[in-house]
Amino acid sequence: MEKSILASKSIDFAIRIINLCKELQKEKKEYILSNQLLRSGTSIGANIREAKFAQSIADFISKMSIALTLSSSLLTLNCVTSLFQIFDLK
């Protein structure tokens, strides 16, 4: 079975998020934001994969909506994380 582009991209994204969180924790000693970033960033792919096996159209829409909401919240976390890097905050 061929893997969907969305599933593939969500896995690549999760790997990038994990690496970013490792760097934030190691270099910046930042744990609170990085933990939330890790949870949200890796949950997107999990919800996309769950949607693939949804039991109904409503269930599929619900799971994909959760993935969309998580990606939206990551934009906010990304902005905050960028501020940490720009101003070299600890």
Number of C-alpha atoms within 10 A of each C-alpha: 3 4 7 11 9 12 17 11 12 22 17 12 16 20 15 15 19 18 13 16 22 18 14 20 16 11 10 15 13 18 14 9 16 21 16 14 24 20 15 21 25 20 18 25 22 16 21 21 17 15 22 14 10 15 10 10 10 11 15 17 13 15 21 20 16 16 23 15 13 19 16 13 15 18 12 12 17 14 11 13 19 12 12 15 13 9 8 9 11 10
